């Protein structure tokens, strides 16, 4: 099934999709990808429209899909050590998230909720596995997306840890932050939510 067939209800034009594919390439620094290859990655997805307040995935649940936010905003929430739900971040379109559930079968690290109506391309475990094994440019783009995202996550986690050791480090901790706040921030950074 091609995007044009999936998008026949007019939610998004091919020109809009092409623009989003370019933005995804740029945002995730896809080195050897091009717009057509990114579109081929998105072609492995199924598009979902989320209503405002609709939950896409919940913290601690098992996941078998990842997401490309095409339009709208996703609010990311997580329980702290005391069980209080705290907002981590808002993800703007275009964004890729939820991939760790497919990479290492880990449970969801946070709850993702549509802030307003949102359009999400959903890549299932089967589509993900197919892309990873695929020697095409689309497969190369998918592998590059994962490497780029995880390298950024690791760099941010290193900065967070350095800030815990050296208060003047790259991610200076607020003077009023409690040890619980610092642990929550560190956990969120290690999970890739804080950038």
N, C-alpha and C positions, 0 to 999 in steps of 0.2 A: 504494500500500500504506500503510495507516495504522499508527500506533504499536501500537494494540491488537492488530492482526494480527501484527506483528513480535514483540511482547512476550508472545505467547500462552503461552510456556513458563513464565511466572511469574517471570522474572528481576527485573522491576520493575513495580510497579502504576502505574496512571494517576495516583494521588495522589502517589506518589513522584516521578514525572516532572514533575508540576505543581510540586511543591516545588523540584525541581532547576532548572526553568525560572525560577522566581522568584529562586532564589539566583544563577543566571547573570545575570539582569537586574540584580540588585543589585550583584554583584561587578564587572561591566563597565560599570556606570552607564549602562544603556540608558535614555536620557532619555524617549523617546516610545514605548517598547515596553510590551507587557503580556505576561502569562503565556501567553495564547493565541497571540500572535504568536511568542513564543520557542518554543512547542511546534510551531508550523508550521515554524520553521527546523529543529528537530530531526526533523521528519517527512520532511525531505529526506535524512536520514542512514540509514545501515545500521548496526545494532548488532553489535558484536563483543565477545566475552568473551575476555580475555587471561589466560593462566595465569601464575602467579608466575615471573618471570624471562624471560617471552616478550618479544622485541624488537618494538616497534611500528613504529619507523622508525630508520634508521641514518644517522649523520653522513656528509655528502658525497654521499648518494644523491639522485637526482632524486625529487621528490615530486609526486603528483597527487591528494592528499587532505589534509584537515585534520581535527582531532579535538576532540570534546567529551568530557572525562572525566566520566562519570556516577557511577561508584563505584570505590573503590580509590585507589591512589597510583601515580603514574608517577615513576620516577627518571630524571633527565636527566644524561647524561654527555657529556663532550667531551674530545678529545685536546688537550693543551697544545702549546706550540711544540717540546717535546722528544719528543713522541709518546706521552707518558704519559696514560692515560685518567683523568680527574678527574671527580668528581661535582660538578655545578653546583647542583642543587636537587632537591627533591621537590615534585611538583605534587599537591595534594590535589583531591579532587572537591568541587564541580564546577570544571573549568578548561577553557579553550579554548587550543589550541596547534597549531602546525604550519601556520598560515595563510600564512606568507610564501612557501611553495612555490607556493601558488595565486595570490598577489598578484603576484609578480614572477618566477616560475619559478626562483627560487634553489634551490641544493641544500640539503639538510637541514643545519642548523648544529650539530646534536647528535644523539645516540642516545637514544631514549626506550624505557625498559624497565619492564614492570609489576613493581612492588615486591611485590605480592601479587596475587591474582586481581583483575582490574579489568574494568569495563564501559565501553566506549568507543563513542560515536556517531561514525561516520566519514562525513564529507561529501566527496564526490568533486569533481573539477574541474567536471564537468558540472552537478552540483547547486549548486555554488558560483556558477558562471556564471549559472545560471537564477535563483538568488536575487538576485544583484546587479542583474539586468535587471528583476526583478519589481517593479511599482509598489505591491504590497500592503504591509501592515504587516510581514509576515515579511521582505520584501525590505528595508524600512526598518530593521528590527532587525539584519539581517545587516550592512548598511552601517554602522550605528551601532556594532556590535560591533567591526568592523575599525578604524573611526576611533578609538574609545575605547582599544583595545589599542595601536595605533600611537602615539597621543598620549602614552600612559603610557610606552611604550618610549622615545620621544624625550626626555621629561622626565627619565627615569632616566639616559639616556645623557648628557644635559647635566649632571646632577649628578655623574656619574662623571668627566667631563672637567674640571669645576670642581675636583673633589677632587685631580686630578692637578696642577692649576695651584696650588691653594691647599690645603695639607695640612689646614687646619682647615675645609674645605668640608663640604657636607652628607653626603658618603660618605667620611668620614675613612679613610685607608689605614693599615693596621697598620704599626707602626714596623719590624717584622721582615719585611715583605713585600719580596720581591725585585722587580727590574724586570720579570722574567718573570711573577711573580704579578700585578703591576699590569696588565700587558698582557692577561693571561688574563681578569682581572676586567673590564677595559674591553671586551674583545671579547665576553664573555658578556653584559654589560649592553647593548651596542649591538645584539646579536642578540635581546634581549628576555627572556633567561632569568633574569637577576638583577633582582630587584625591590626 
